[in-house]
């Protein structure tokens, strides 16, 4: 397919999405929720068709030799379909942010000024592998009054098409225009390039995927981008940590689902408890075939650990690989995180409140934990429903990008004939 025809198709669906926003802002919460319930029911009843389309994508991915972690991110099964349905219904239960009055100012001249939440407009989502993103993003955008233009990766093209078709069939009998949930109908990279230049038609771009995709989009987009570059997440086990708790949390953070951005990539361990802790942890990690790459002091304790290179401290593995460094103190752990962390999620395991508070104060990240796994950095787990992704930016959103983060605001001013003197 030539570039001209690709651009034509992309512009056509984006213009339709833009046109739908006028109707979206008129919808009540009840109308939006009814559409979301229709989507949830349609996904439940048409789950077999979605799974069948996904199986073809998975087969192709395996034939191309994609990593097990990437294949896992791509795969849909009955449990993950039910997760999609649950995410949609969780969004239904959330308060509608549109129209919320954030502030009211009564001026001496009688002007009544109200700062009110409004939708962003048209949101472009560019993502890889995980087809559930198609459903999650559609639900969040519709509830927040936004139109969404979805462009998934070529490896999940059939899966995304199937989910989009189910959503379209559901919307056909609701008050939400079908064009409010649009899927870019082409695989070619030129489709992404076209989206990134549609200033005035797309208001925000949100990329979800690997570091290379996000860096490319951030560099090439003429439209504002909400992003995270990567998820190099740390867990620091302090000298007074409950070691059984620390082992459980570390195993969960690394092994429960390694191919996601909130999985732990580096473990930092205080020198005073390093030997006792690491020997027990290593045994637990063997059950998951985790490859350990450690500093010199880690290798002295764990004979099977490979030598960690400088690059390992900065790497998002998304796989069963864990970098381990033994540190002298809390300050050393914080220094390491500041140098190598990506601003995503960081955790401390300890029993001393003053140390925990120092960690919370000094570590700069979207989510900072005490005695819990970084795997909880997720819109659903935070009680926000589904999420568009995790932002490590400071503007306009940070952490899980959910309903409130998909709005901006405007000032509504009521007067009684005032004029500026």
KASUL-V484285 format. One record per residue. N is the residue number from 1. SS is DSSP state (H for helix, E for strand, L for the rest). PHI is phi as a letter, one per 20 degrees, with the letter a starting at -180 (NA if undefined). PSI is psi in radians with two decimals (* if undefined). Layout:
((N	SS	PHI	PSI) (N	SS	PHI	PSI))
This chain:
((1	L	NA	2.30) (2	L	e	2.85) (3	H	f	-0.66) (4	H	f	-0.78) (5	H	f	-0.58) (6	H	f	-0.88) (7	H	g	-0.71) (8	H	f	-0.76) (9	H	f	-0.73) (10	H	f	-0.83) (11	H	f	-0.65) (12	H	f	-0.82) (13	H	f	-0.56) (14	H	f	-0.69) (15	H	f	-0.67) (16	H	f	-0.70) (17	H	f	-0.77) (18	H	g	-0.75) (19	H	f	-0.54) (20	H	f	-0.34) (21	H	f	-0.51) (22	H	f	-0.67) (23	H	f	-0.66) (24	H	g	-0.71) (25	L	f	-0.25) (26	L	e	-0.21) (27	L	f	2.52) (28	L	e	2.89) (29	H	g	-0.69) (30	H	f	-0.70) (31	H	f	-0.70) (32	H	f	-0.74) (33	H	f	-0.64) (34	H	f	-0.68) (35	H	f	-0.69) (36	H	f	-0.69) (37	H	f	-0.65) (38	H	f	-0.69) (39	H	f	-0.79) (40	H	g	-0.79) (41	H	f	-0.69) (42	H	f	-0.68) (43	H	f	-0.70) (44	H	f	-0.81) (45	H	f	-0.40) (46	L	d	0.44) (47	H	f	-0.67) (48	H	f	-0.69) (49	H	f	-0.67) (50	H	f	-0.79) (51	H	f	-0.64) (52	H	f	-0.74) (53	H	f	-0.70) (54	H	f	-0.64) (55	H	g	-0.60) (56	H	f	-0.70) (57	H	f	-0.74) (58	H	f	-0.74) (59	H	f	-0.78) (60	H	f	-0.71) (61	H	f	-0.74) (62	H	f	-0.67) (63	H	f	-0.53) (64	L	e	-0.06) (65	L	m	0.42) (66	L	f	2.64) (67	L	f	2.76) (68	H	g	-0.64) (69	H	f	-0.74) (70	H	f	-0.68) (71	H	f	-0.67) (72	H	f	-0.75) (73	H	f	-0.54) (74	H	f	-0.52) (75	L	f	2.34) (76	L	d	2.41) (77	L	c	-3.09) (78	H	g	-0.69) (79	H	f	-0.75) (80	H	f	-0.54) (81	H	f	-0.77) (82	H	f	-0.56) (83	H	f	-0.70) (84	H	f	-0.80) (85	H	f	-0.76) (86	H	f	-0.65) (87	H	f	-0.74) (88	H	f	-0.78) (89	H	f	-0.51) (90	H	f	-0.66) (91	H	f	-0.65) (92	H	g	-0.68) (93	H	f	-0.25) (94	L	f	2.63) (95	L	f	2.51) (96	L	f	2.09) (97	L	f	-0.38) (98	L	f	2.23) (99	L	n	-0.10) (100	L	f	2.30) (101	E	e	1.99) (102	E	e	-0.50) (103	E	a	2.51) (104	E	c	2.30) (105	E	c	2.14) (106	E	d	2.00) (107	L	e	2.70) (108	L	g	-0.48) (109	L	e	0.06) (110	L	n	-0.16) (111	L	f	2.35) (112	E	d	1.97) (113	E	d	2.26) (114	E	c	2.22) (115	E	e	1.99) (116	E	c	2.39) (117	E	f	2.39) (118	E	c	2.78) (119	E	f	2.75) (120	L	f	-0.61) (121	L	p	-1.89) (122	E	d	2.16) (123	E	d	2.18) (124	E	e	2.17) (125	E	d	2.13) (126	E	d	2.06) (127	E	b	2.87) (128	L	c	2.63) (129	L	m	-1.15) (130	L	f	1.77) (131	L	f	-0.34) (132	H	f	-0.34) (133	H	g	-0.62) (134	H	g	-0.79) (135	H	f	-0.80) (136	H	g	-0.79) (137	H	f	-0.66) (138	H	f	-0.78) (139	H	f	-0.81) (140	H	f	-0.74) (141	H	f	-0.75) (142	H	f	-0.76) (143	H	f	-0.58) (144	L	e	0.16) (145	L	m	0.31) (146	L	d	2.61) (147	E	e	2.62) (148	E	c	2.38) (149	E	d	1.99) (150	E	d	2.32) (151	E	c	1.68) (152	L	e	3.01) (153	L	f	2.77) (154	H	f	-0.49) (155	H	f	-0.34) (156	H	d	0.42) (157	H	f	-0.82) (158	H	f	-0.73) (159	H	f	-0.79) (160	H	f	-0.69) (161	H	f	-0.77) (162	H	f	-0.78) (163	H	f	-0.73) (164	H	f	-0.72) (165	H	f	-0.68) (166	H	f	-0.76) (167	H	f	-0.77) (168	H	f	-0.72) (169	H	f	-0.63) (170	H	f	-0.73) (171	H	f	-0.38) (172	L	g	-0.48) (173	L	d	0.46) (174	L	c	-3.14) (175	L	e	-0.08) (176	L	e	2.21) (177	L	f	2.43) (178	H	f	-0.55) (179	H	f	-0.18) (180	H	f	-0.36) (181	E	c	1.77) (182	E	d	2.39) (183	E	d	2.18) (184	L	f	2.15) (185	L	e	0.25) (186	L	c	2.62) (187	L	e	-0.45) (188	L	g	2.52) (189	H	f	-0.42) (190	H	g	-0.44) (191	H	f	-0.70) (192	H	f	-0.82) (193	H	g	-0.69) (194	H	f	-0.80) (195	H	g	-0.74) (196	H	f	-0.24) (197	L	d	0.03) (198	L	e	1.07) (199	E	f	2.31) (200	L	n	-0.34) (201	L	d	-0.72) (202	E	d	2.32) (203	L	e	-0.59) (204	E	b	2.47) (205	E	d	2.33) (206	E	c	1.93) (207	E	e	2.51) (208	E	c	2.07) (209	L	r	-2.73) (210	L	f	2.92) (211	H	g	-0.70) (212	H	f	-0.69) (213	H	f	-0.81) (214	H	f	-0.69) (215	H	f	-0.70) (216	H	f	-0.81) (217	H	f	-0.73) (218	H	f	-0.64) (219	H	f	-0.62) (220	H	e	-0.36) (221	L	f	2.37) (222	L	e	-0.02) (223	L	d	2.51) (224	L	g	2.49) (225	E	c	2.33) (226	E	d	2.17) (227	L	b	2.95) (228	L	c	2.41) (229	L	f	-0.80) (230	L	a	3.00) (231	L	d	1.40) (232	L	e	1.58) (233	E	e	2.45) (234	E	d	2.62) (235	E	c	2.21) (236	E	d	2.12) (237	E	e	1.95) (238	L	e	2.99) (239	L	f	-0.48) (240	L	d	0.41) (241	L	f	2.61) (242	L	f	1.92) (243	H	f	-0.54) (244	H	f	-0.76) (245	H	f	-0.76) (246	H	f	-0.66) (247	H	f	-0.80) (248	H	f	-0.77) (249	H	f	-0.76) (250	H	f	-0.75) (251	H	f	-0.75) (252	H	f	-0.82) (253	H	f	-0.56) (254	H	e	-0.73) (255	H	d	-0.33) (256	L	f	-0.70) (257	L	a	1.57) (258	L	f	-0.34) (259	L	e	0.46) (260	L	c	2.81) (261	L	f	-0.31) (262	L	e	0.18) (263	L	f	2.57) (264	E	f	2.36) (265	E	d	-0.52) (266	E	c	2.34) (267	E	d	2.20) (268	E	d	2.31) (269	E	c	2.28) (270	E	f	2.44) (271	L	g	-0.51) (272	L	f	-0.45) (273	L	d	0.16) (274	H	g	-0.84) (275	H	f	-0.90) (276	H	f	-0.74) (277	H	f	-0.84) (278	H	f	-0.61) (279	H	f	-0.71) (280	H	f	-0.74) (281	H	f	-0.75) (282	H	g	-0.68) (283	H	f	-0.73) (284	H	f	-0.65) (285	H	f	-0.41) (286	H	f	-0.57) (287	L	f	-0.37) (288	L	d	0.11) (289	L	l	0.75) (290	L	f	2.26) (291	E	e	2.21) (292	E	d	2.29) (293	E	d	1.99) (294	E	c	2.86) (295	L	f	3.10) (296	H	g	-0.75) (297	H	f	-0.57) (298	H	f	-0.76) (299	H	f	-0.55) (300	H	f	-0.45) (301	H	e	-0.73) (302	L	d	1.82) (303	L	f	-0.48) (304	L	e	-0.12) (305	L	f	2.38) (306	E	e	2.79) (307	E	f	2.22) (308	L	f	2.37) (309	L	e	2.98) (310	H	g	-0.65) (311	H	f	-0.51) (312	H	f	-0.61) (313	H	f	-0.32) (314	H	d	0.18) (315	L	d	2.32) (316	L	e	1.75) (317	L	f	-0.73) (318	L	l	0.65) (319	L	b	3.09) (320	L	f	1.06) (321	E	c	2.37) (322	E	c	2.23) (323	E	e	2.37) (324	E	c	2.30) (325	E	c	2.34) (326	E	e	2.29) (327	E	c	2.80) (328	L	e	-0.41) (329	L	a	3.02) (330	H	g	-0.77) (331	H	g	-0.70) (332	H	f	-0.68) (333	H	f	-0.77) (334	H	f	-0.70) (335	H	g	-0.75) (336	H	f	-0.80) (337	H	f	-0.71) (338	H	f	-0.62) (339	H	f	-0.70) (340	H	d	-0.26) (341	L	f	2.74) (342	L	d	0.09) (343	L	m	0.34) (344	L	e	-1.41) (345	E	b	2.33) (346	E	c	2.53) (347	E	c	2.59) (348	E	c	2.41) (349	E	d	1.99) (350	L	a	2.96) (351	L	d	0.09) (352	L	d	2.04) (353	H	f	-0.70) (354	H	f	-0.64) (355	H	f	-0.76) (356	H	f	-0.74) (357	H	f	-0.62) (358	H	f	-0.70) (359	H	f	-0.81) (360	H	f	-0.66) (361	H	f	-0.73) (362	H	e	-0.41) (363	L	e	2.18) (364	L	d	1.82) (365	L	b	2.87) (366	L	f	-0.58) (367	E	c	2.29) (368	E	c	2.26) (369	E	d	2.63) (370	E	c	2.07) (371	L	l	0.79) (372	L	b	2.77) (373	L	f	2.47) (374	H	f	-0.21) (375	H	f	-0.18) (376	H	e	-0.09) (377	L	f	1.62) (378	L	a	2.42) (379	L	g	-0.74) (380	L	f	-0.77) (381	L	f	-0.50) (382	L	e	0.02) (383	L	m	0.37) (384	L	d	0.16) (385	L	m	-2.57) (386	L	f	-3.12) (387	L	b	2.74) (388	L	e	-0.31) (389	L	q	-3.11) (390	E	d	2.10) (391	E	e	2.27) (392	L	d	0.14) (393	L	f	2.95) (394	L	d	-0.39) (395	L	c	2.40) (396	L	e	-0.15) (397	L	c	2.69) (398	L	b	2.35) (399	E	n	-2.74) (400	E	g	2.23) (401	L	e	1.77) (402	L	c	-2.62) (403	L	g	-0.90) (404	H	f	-0.63) (405	H	f	-0.22) (406	H	e	0.26) (407	E	c	2.79) (408	E	c	-2.69) (409	E	b	2.83) (410	E	c	2.80) (411	E	e	2.23) (412	E	d	2.19) (413	E	c	2.15) (414	E	d	2.28) (415	L	c	3.09) (416	L	c	0.63) (417	L	o	0.19) (418	L	f	2.53) (419	L	c	2.64) (420	L	f	2.22) (421	L	f	*))
